[in-house]
């Protein structure tokens, strides 16, 4: 089982690099590939912690992963905007309920939906880099979890489960840096041409 863990760590880190570099430029493809890889890594982690017998125990998880990967390959960018719009709409409804006790009447839903769509449109150029940053960071976090499991499974379990553990704090920092990298360092590290290509690709897909 250790061979799967080693391979997953290497593949996870390579995928994190590819996601950070090409995620904005080839969003659909990279998101689908990153989801597929991160899902496999998660299954390896779960199987390793369960003793190594669950990785190929059922075809259902693999079928679900493949279907979601296919959907992301074709609809990831549109899906990101839809999910963001629904999230903003729900947040606005919660705020209205909290401030004015407005309830979930039809007028409130319509207003919240319109505002949610407007916010999504205004933030559309931010949503993709944020998603890419979080995804690349999560791949590094998953690989870190596998490294901990290899070093000391008991200690790894405590770090993964305990609130406010060093692992969890480091994970939050990695995710935050992943997002910051897309905005503050991507162009410096990979060049302006890559950023311009990403913007053109995004505009064509929209």
C-alpha positions as CSV (number, residue, x, y, z in Angstrom):
1,X,0.0,0.0,0.0
2,X,2.9,2.3,0.6
3,X,3.7,2.4,-3.1
4,X,0.2,3.9,-3.8
5,X,0.9,6.5,-1.1
6,X,4.3,7.5,-2.5
7,X,2.9,7.8,-6.0
8,X,-0.1,9.8,-4.8
9,X,2.2,12.3,-3.0
10,X,4.3,12.8,-6.2
11,X,1.3,13.0,-8.5
12,X,-0.5,15.3,-6.1
13,X,2.4,17.8,-5.9
14,X,2.9,17.7,-9.7
15,X,-0.9,18.3,-10.2
16,X,-0.7,21.2,-7.7
17,X,2.0,22.8,-9.8
18,X,0.1,22.3,-13.0
19,X,-3.1,23.7,-11.5
20,X,-1.3,26.7,-10.1
21,X,0.4,27.4,-13.5
22,X,-2.3,26.5,-16.0
23,X,-5.5,26.6,-14.0
24,X,-6.6,30.0,-15.2
25,X,-5.5,29.4,-18.8
26,X,-7.2,25.9,-19.2
27,X,-9.8,26.1,-16.4
28,X,-12.1,23.3,-17.4
29,X,-9.4,20.8,-18.2
30,X,-7.3,21.6,-15.2
31,X,-10.2,21.6,-12.8
32,X,-11.4,18.2,-14.1
33,X,-7.9,16.7,-13.9
34,X,-7.3,18.2,-10.5
35,X,-10.6,16.8,-9.1
36,X,-9.8,13.4,-10.5
37,X,-6.3,13.4,-9.0
38,X,-7.4,14.8,-5.6
39,X,-10.3,12.3,-5.5
40,X,-7.8,9.4,-6.0
41,X,-5.5,10.8,-3.3
42,X,-8.4,11.1,-0.9
43,X,-9.4,7.5,-1.6
44,X,-5.7,6.5,-1.0
45,X,-5.7,8.4,2.3
46,X,-9.0,6.8,3.4
47,X,-7.8,3.3,2.3
48,X,-4.5,3.7,4.1
49,X,-6.1,4.8,7.3
50,X,-8.6,1.9,7.0
51,X,-5.8,-0.6,6.6
52,X,-5.5,-0.7,2.9
53,X,-8.5,-2.8,1.9
54,X,-11.0,-0.1,0.7
55,X,-9.2,1.3,-2.4
56,X,-10.7,-1.1,-4.9
57,X,-13.5,-2.5,-2.7
58,X,-16.4,-0.9,-4.8
59,X,-16.8,0.5,-8.3
60,X,-19.4,3.0,-7.2
61,X,-17.0,5.7,-5.9
62,X,-14.9,5.4,-9.0
63,X,-18.0,5.8,-11.2
64,X,-19.0,8.9,-9.3
65,X,-15.5,10.4,-9.7
66,X,-15.5,9.7,-13.4
67,X,-18.9,11.2,-14.0
68,X,-18.1,14.4,-12.0
69,X,-14.7,14.6,-13.8
70,X,-16.6,14.5,-17.2
71,X,-19.0,17.2,-16.1
72,X,-16.2,19.4,-14.9
73,X,-14.3,19.0,-18.2
74,X,-17.2,20.4,-20.1
75,X,-19.0,22.7,-17.7
76,X,-16.5,23.8,-15.0
77,X,-16.4,27.5,-15.8
78,X,-20.2,27.8,-16.2
79,X,-20.7,25.7,-13.1
80,X,-18.4,27.9,-11.0
81,X,-20.5,31.0,-11.9
82,X,-23.8,29.2,-11.2
83,X,-22.6,27.9,-7.8
84,X,-21.2,31.3,-6.9
85,X,-24.5,33.0,-8.0
86,X,-26.5,30.6,-5.8
87,X,-24.1,31.1,-2.9
88,X,-24.4,34.9,-3.1
89,X,-28.1,34.6,-3.4
90,X,-28.4,32.4,-0.3
91,X,-26.1,34.8,1.6
92,X,-28.2,37.8,0.7
93,X,-31.4,36.0,1.8
94,X,-29.8,35.1,5.1
95,X,-28.7,38.8,5.6
96,X,-32.2,40.1,4.8
97,X,-33.7,37.6,7.2
98,X,-31.3,38.5,9.9
99,X,-31.7,42.3,9.5
100,X,-35.3,42.7,8.6
101,X,-37.0,39.3,9.2
102,X,-38.0,39.5,5.6
103,X,-38.7,35.7,5.3
104,X,-38.4,33.9,2.1
105,X,-41.2,35.5,0.2
106,X,-41.2,35.7,-3.6
107,X,-40.1,39.3,-3.8
108,X,-37.2,38.7,-1.5
109,X,-36.1,35.7,-3.5
110,X,-36.3,37.6,-6.8
111,X,-34.3,40.6,-5.4
112,X,-31.7,38.3,-3.8
113,X,-31.4,36.4,-7.1
114,X,-30.9,39.5,-9.1
115,X,-28.3,40.9,-6.7
116,X,-26.6,37.5,-6.5
117,X,-26.3,37.4,-10.3
118,X,-25.0,41.0,-10.4
119,X,-22.4,40.2,-7.8
120,X,-21.3,37.1,-9.6
121,X,-21.0,39.1,-12.9
122,X,-18.9,41.8,-11.2
123,X,-16.6,39.2,-9.5
124,X,-16.4,36.8,-12.4
125,X,-12.7,37.6,-13.0
126,X,-11.9,37.0,-9.4
127,X,-13.8,33.7,-9.0
128,X,-11.6,31.7,-11.3
129,X,-8.3,32.6,-9.7
130,X,-9.7,32.0,-6.2
131,X,-11.0,28.6,-7.2
132,X,-7.7,27.7,-8.9
133,X,-5.7,28.9,-5.8
134,X,-7.9,26.9,-3.4
135,X,-7.7,23.8,-5.6
136,X,-3.9,23.9,-5.9
137,X,-3.6,24.5,-2.2
138,X,-5.9,21.6,-1.4
139,X,-3.7,19.3,-3.4
140,X,-0.7,20.3,-1.4
141,X,-2.6,19.9,1.8
142,X,-3.7,16.4,0.7
143,X,-0.1,15.4,-0.1
144,X,1.0,16.7,3.3
145,X,-1.6,14.5,5.0
146,X,-0.2,11.5,3.1
147,X,3.4,12.4,4.2
148,X,2.2,12.5,7.8
149,X,0.5,9.2,7.5
150,X,3.7,7.6,6.1
151,X,5.8,9.1,9.0
152,X,3.4,8.3,11.8
153,X,-0.2,7.1,11.2
154,X,-1.3,7.7,14.8
155,X,0.2,11.2,15.0
156,X,-1.4,11.9,11.5
157,X,-4.8,10.9,12.8
158,X,-4.5,13.2,15.7
159,X,-3.4,16.1,13.5
160,X,-6.2,15.5,11.0
161,X,-8.9,15.2,13.6
162,X,-7.9,17.7,16.3
163,X,-9.3,21.2,16.0
164,X,-6.6,23.8,15.8
165,X,-3.8,21.4,15.2
166,X,-0.6,22.4,13.6
167,X,-1.6,20.5,10.4
168,X,-4.9,22.4,10.2
169,X,-3.3,25.8,10.8
170,X,-0.7,25.0,8.1
171,X,-3.4,23.9,5.8
172,X,-5.3,27.2,6.1
173,X,-2.0,29.1,5.5
174,X,-1.3,27.0,2.4
175,X,-4.9,27.6,1.0
176,X,-4.5,31.3,1.6
177,X,-1.1,31.4,-0.1
178,X,-2.6,29.4,-3.0
179,X,-5.2,32.2,-3.6
180,X,-2.6,35.0,-3.0
181,X,-0.3,33.3,-5.5
182,X,-2.8,33.5,-8.3
183,X,-3.3,37.3,-7.7
184,X,0.1,38.4,-6.5
185,X,2.7,36.1,-7.9
186,X,1.4,34.2,-10.9
187,X,2.4,36.8,-13.4
188,X,5.8,37.3,-11.7
189,X,6.6,33.6,-11.7
190,X,5.1,32.4,-15.0
191,X,5.1,35.6,-17.0
192,X,2.5,38.1,-18.2
193,X,1.9,36.1,-21.4
194,X,0.3,33.3,-19.4
195,X,-2.0,35.7,-17.7
196,X,-3.1,37.3,-20.9
197,X,-3.8,34.0,-22.5
198,X,-5.9,33.0,-19.5
199,X,-8.0,36.1,-19.8
200,X,-8.6,35.5,-23.5
201,X,-9.5,31.9,-22.9
202,X,-11.9,32.9,-20.2
203,X,-13.5,35.5,-22.4
204,X,-14.0,33.0,-25.2
205,X,-15.6,30.4,-22.8
206,X,-17.9,33.0,-21.3
